[in-house]
Amino acid sequence: MTDSAPQTDTVRPLPVTEVGHWDLEADVVVAGYGIAGVCAAIEAARAGARVLILERTGGWGGAAALAGGFVYLGGGTPLQRALGFDDTPENMATFLTAALGPGVDEARIADYCAGSVEHYEWLVACGVPFREAFWGEPGWEPPHDEGLMYSGGENAAPFLDIAKPAPRGHVPQYADKKIGQRSGGYMLMKPLADTVTELGIPVEYDTRLRRLVVDGDRVVGVLATRYGKPVTVRAERGIVLATGSFAYDTEMVDRYVPRLSGRPGAAIEEHDGIGIRLAQALGAELAHMDAAEVALFGDPQMLARGILVNGRGQRYIAEDTYPGRMGQATLLQQDNQAFLVLDERSLEEALATVTSTPFFRFPPKWVAEDLAELEAEMGLPEQSLQATVATYNRHAEHGADPVLGKKPEWVRPLGTPLAAFDLRGFTAGFTLGGLRTDLDSRVLHVSGEPIPGLYAAGRCTSGLSAGGYVSGASLGDGSFYGRRAGRTAAAGS
Ligand SMILES: Cc1cc2nc3c(=O)[nH]c(=O)nc-3n(C[C@H](O)[C@H](O)[C@H](O)COP(=O)(O)OP(=O)(O)OC[C@H]3O[C@@H](n4cnc5c(N)ncnc54)[C@H](O)[C@@H]3O)c2cc1C
């Protein structure tokens, strides 16, 4: 045993023999007070454990409090039923297996879908409000305080033929939203943080997890820093890592998801991958480190009414689908090259709709009286866009889109005059890969065995998404498996 200050600038585990004294102690120590951490803390405390939360910043919330607030739930939640939507866990699982792949963990998807109704009820019992109103328009988020929306392309090609469409984006009620700053995510976090207060769970703010303390194979505590000074924290039963993604760790992004380099979005700077690296240093297994959520900075009402083409003037995705799916397709498959083309009538119709993202309604870069002129102005190869529009219009005359399956309600021949938006490079996103955990949120060693005393949830883990994404999957699996982590850690199993 020694009383000299341990090194804080390495991710290597700290042997317990080098910890001179413990500054703080609890049964379950939760690192990170965002969505996964808050749920872990509540469940661990309710299971009878003495819980302590360590949070790097000066307040609760993390990315979750800034989020749009979609929680992906279904299988027949009371909100779905009240609004007249049929859904079953099996139907939800069929959709998620198709939408979140390739390579999904089917056992995890089945587990999540089976527990989804109970999870909704748990959130409601904690005070999270969901208003019984459905928002059925294309959009990134409901513009008002509606509680339910399609948030993953369930009602668009190709999924509408794979599973019965059901909206599953459950959004906590919050009036006067301001996207990215004050939205549904705040009203998800606030009642949960209030629950933490009611349960008397202590929180150490400005306290940053730095290293894991180990006794042999077992994690028995953490080394943190506060205002530059080391703080040692003993965890009798377990540590829950809930520190978020690696979206803001440049080196990790360059290494694992290079297409996302330089374009982090929908994350916070504290998402620096620390939870992943600390567990890696103990031999933890990783999964789907190349997976990424990607937003396309476009207006969904305009997109649905127009055609989205790549750098060769070709369409590549049904424009009435989930905009995050368009983002992934653009960044990951089209070299981040995208143009949106629509006619004046459709543009005017789109601009007359209500939106939650007015900042995506900027003026078109090009306008032209005819298609050949537009194609030339955009610098596209001659006849590329013209051929695309000829095919589109030919089928649109009959209200169909056999090429990509856009629904008839959004299909109409493109007329003139025309407008085009330059969406090249208009994407950003966050990482979805991370620690491999079992369904009880135990962090798995590369051998496949759990690492004793170490649990994790949220975006430092690989959750539901293996590649594809739906809005609500992060707050969904973060809260769901955060609860599991809290319960398993409290049981010390
Ligand atoms: C604008 C925006 C909109 C979004 N919309 C949605 C949406 O509608 N639906 C959805 O599912 N997802 C959405 N997301 C993504 C979602 O918010 C995150 O992926 C999710 O919050 C991740 O949960 P988490 O618990 O892993 O991380 P967080 O909720 O960010 O919590 C992590 C916490 O850990 C803390 N922390 C980090 N490092 C340390 C450390 N070393 N020591 C101690 N504490 C530390 C952080 O400060 C933070 O408080 C959105 C995000 C943003 C920013």
The ligand as a Gaussian input file, in Angstrom:
#p B3LYP/6-31G(d) Opt

LIG

0 1
 C      -29.012000      17.067000     -30.339000
 C      -29.089000      15.588000     -30.077000
 C      -30.237000      14.888000     -30.438000
 C      -30.321000      13.519000     -30.169000
 N      -31.502000      12.876000     -30.376000
 C      -31.643000      11.590000     -29.984000
 C      -32.913000      10.963000     -29.987000
 O      -33.943000      11.586000     -30.275000
 N      -32.982000       9.652000     -29.631000
 C      -31.867000       8.933000     -29.282000
 O      -31.998000       7.743000     -28.992000
 N      -30.662000       9.527000     -29.224000
 C      -30.527000      10.831000     -29.531000
 N      -29.314000      11.445000     -29.415000
 C      -28.160000      10.634000     -28.985000
 C      -28.257000      10.323000     -27.497000
 O      -28.511000      11.497000     -26.769000
 C      -26.967000       9.703000     -26.971000
 O      -26.476000       8.736000     -27.864000
 C      -27.222000       9.086000     -25.597000
 O      -27.483000      10.122000     -24.681000
 C      -26.062000       8.222000     -25.134000
 O      -26.326000       7.819000     -23.821000
 P      -25.123000       7.656000     -22.797000
 O      -25.713000       7.439000     -21.461000
 O      -24.167000       6.683000     -23.341000
 O      -24.378000       9.071000     -22.877000
 P      -24.835000      10.479000     -22.267000
 O      -26.295000      10.546000     -22.158000
 O      -24.125000      11.541000     -23.013000
 O      -24.215000      10.413000     -20.794000
 C      -22.809000      10.266000     -20.626000
 C      -22.395000      11.054000     -19.399000
 O      -21.092000      10.637000     -19.006000
 C      -20.339000      11.782000     -18.640000
 N      -18.926000      11.445000     -18.739000
 C      -18.178000      11.313000     -19.858000
 N      -16.914000      10.996000     -19.524000
 C      -16.874000      10.910000     -18.178000
 C      -15.844000      10.606000     -17.244000
 N      -14.578000      10.354000     -17.645000
 N      -16.149000      10.596000     -15.920000
 C      -17.408000      10.864000     -15.489000
 N      -18.423000      11.182000     -16.335000
 C      -18.148000      11.183000     -17.660000
 C      -20.809000      12.845000     -19.605000
 O      -20.488000      14.141000     -19.148000
 C      -22.309000      12.556000     -19.644000
 O      -22.995000      13.258000     -18.643000
 C      -29.212000      12.825000     -29.619000
 C      -28.070000      13.541000     -29.235000
 C      -28.018000      14.913000     -29.431000
 C      -26.816000      15.671000     -28.912000

